[in-house]
């Protein structure tokens, strides 16, 4: 599959979500947090293929990846695990234990490693993203000798050909699993044959298992090619229902939103009306955005925020609403049912976690821990391949101060209309007063 074409399809799908998240946060102060995948799905799928076997204490995905573990993984991805296990490979290093000796010997004899100097391989030393990106590129047939890449630009080159997720921060076993899994669906250098197909042809992975995951990947590519025809304008309606439980108390909330986005020569013009029912009370809020100014009308009054305040709000929320978990490496299952009217895709993403930095940024308290259950997504596309509906459902558990809160969330987006017929009617600016303080003050007042 063409990598650039795949990325364009992904970008069109994300455009709707970016706009929606920015507007909803401004109006109803729904919590948006950077949730990180735990990569269990990637580890499970690799395990089913016989490529990721875990440790004595399970997958240990939160543990730092070591050079020894990376060596083991590289040999498996090269399809040589059985060959190396039966072979007689040697190395000059004094710090390599038996469990990875054959793999390091093979890597040494084939020029894949020279160690770290002083007669050491540094088996227990940490494996960096740069180092593992280099290993992955070699598994895909790219070499420094051929001028494909250099060790210094290994990460950048790996990203350019579609290897993901090469995230910032310490490189963990979970990262190693996710990166390895994503690489399986990339073509080997100079061919259209994906790495997983090559491993099946070499007998390193059973043909049945490889076909199962290759078919799921093709379905995923079909899903990500669903396009949002938002050229000229976009009208979307959404409904979010949530039910929270803590200490025997149940609380429900419903938020309905109507979003209109009109594309003009000066940029997007947005109108969002949100109705929220919570604890028996109903509130209606409306936000308009045009030419660098956000207008807000709700129970608190009518305010405007000029460009200097709106820009960081939009940028920070867009960054926080990133798509770290939406890659194929986090898909547990995926099916598609097609008929004359279109296609319904059903996929399940693996659980997510809120990291401490996100908790500090969003909640002001890094002692909060949050974890979702599996995330179920249902996407309906018309027969012309355009998005009709998007539904996401998940359960989240947050713990702080020794108390836990469980929440079930269900969000449905429906595309009502697209194109130049979508128009936004802006209010009279004279009806709005300058907001005292920054946009942060508004958000604090809405919580």
C-alpha positions, 0 to 999 in steps of 0.5 A, a space after each residue: 500500500 502506498 504510504 503517502 496515500 494511506 497518510 492522506 486518508 488518515 488525515 481526512 478522518 482526523 480533521 473532523 475529530 480535531 475540530 470537534 474536540 477543540 470546540 467541545 473543550 471550549 464549551 462544555 469543558 470535557 476532559 481531553 487527555 493524552 492517553 497512551 496505548 499500553 501496546 498489549 494488542 501488539 504484544 498479543 498479536 506478536 505472541 500469536 505469531 511466535 515473535 514475542 514470547 515475554 519474560 518470566 513475569 509476562 510481557 513486562 511492557 512497562 520495563 525498559 527494553 534491553 540490547 539483549 531483548 532487541 537482539 532476540 527480537 531482530 533475529 525473529 523479525 529476520 526470520 532466522 530464529 530456527 536457523 540460529 537456534 540450530 546453528 553454531 554461532 560465536 562471538 568475542 563478547 564476555 557479557 552475553 548470557 546463554 539465553 541470547 548467545 546464539 542471536 548475538 553470535 549470528 549478529 556478530 558473524 553477519 556484521 549486524 553488531 560490533 558490540 560497544 567496545 572492550 569485549 562487551 556487547 552490553 546485553 543488559 544495557 538499554 536499547 534506544 529508539 535510535 538503536 531499535 529503529 536501526 534494527 527494524 530498518 535492517 530487518 526490512 532490507 535497508 542498510 547503511 552500506 547501501 546508503 539507505 540511511 545512517 545511524 544518526 538519521 535512523 529514526 527519521 528515516 524509519 518514520 518516513 517509510 511508515 514505522 510507528 510509534 517511535 515516541 519520545 521518552 524511554 524506549 520500553 518493551 511495549 514500544 519494542 512490541 508496537 514498533 516491531 508489529 507495525 514493521 510487519 506490514 511494511 514492504 521489504 526494500 525493493 519489493 511489494 512483499 510485506 515483512 510478514 509475508 516474507 516471514 510466512 514464505 520463510 516458514 518463520 510464521 505460519 501461513 494461516 496466522 500471517 493471512 489472518 493478520 494481513 487480512 485484518 490490516 487490509 481491512 484497516 487500510 480500507 477503514 482509514 481510506 474512508 474520507 470526510 468530504 468536508 471541502 467547503 463546509 461540514 455539519 456534524 451532530 454528536 451525542 455523548 452519554 456518560 455514567 459515573 460510579 463512585 462509592 455507591 453513587 451513580 451520576 449520568 450526563 448527556 451532552 448533545 452538540 451541533 457543529 457547523 464548519 464553513 470554509 472561507 477564504 479567510 479560514 474556517 468559521 465555526 459554530 457549536 451549540 452544546 446542550 448538557 443535562 447533568 444532575 437534573 440541570 440543563 445548560 446550553 452554550 454556544 461558541 462561534 469562531 471566526 478570523 482569530 476570535 472566539 465568541 462564547 455565550 452561556 449561563 456565565 455571560 457572553 464573552 470574546 477571546 481575541 487571537 492572542 488567547 485563542 491560538 494557544 488554546 487551539 494549539 494545546 488542545 489539538 496537541 493533547 487530542 493526539 492520535 497515539 492510540 489509533 495506529 494499527 499496532 493498537 487494534 485488537 480486532 476488526 471486522 467489516 460488513 458491506 452491502 449496497 448502502 455501504 460498509 460498517 466497520 467494527 474495531 476494538 482498540 486495546 486499553 489506554 493509560 493517562 500518563 503523569 504529565 497529562 494528569 498534571 497538565 489536564 487535572 493539575 494533579 499527577 497523583 491521578 491514574 486513569 486507565 480505560 478498558 478496550 475501546 470499541 469503535 463503529 464506523 459507517 461509510 456510504 457506498 461512495 466511501 464517505 463517512 456517515 457515522 462514527 461511534 466510540 464506546 469505552 469504560 474508564 477507571 480513575 483513581 486519586 486519593 485512594 478513591 476510584 471513579 468508574 465511567 462508561 462513555 458513549 460518543 456518536 458523531 453523525 455527518 449531517 451535511 458537507 459542502 458549500 451549502 453549510 453556512 455559519 451565522 455569526 453573532 453581533 460582536 457588540 453583544 460580547 464583552 472582553 473576557 477578563 484574564 486568559 482562556 484558562 480562566 474561562 475553562 476553570 470557570 466552566 469546570 
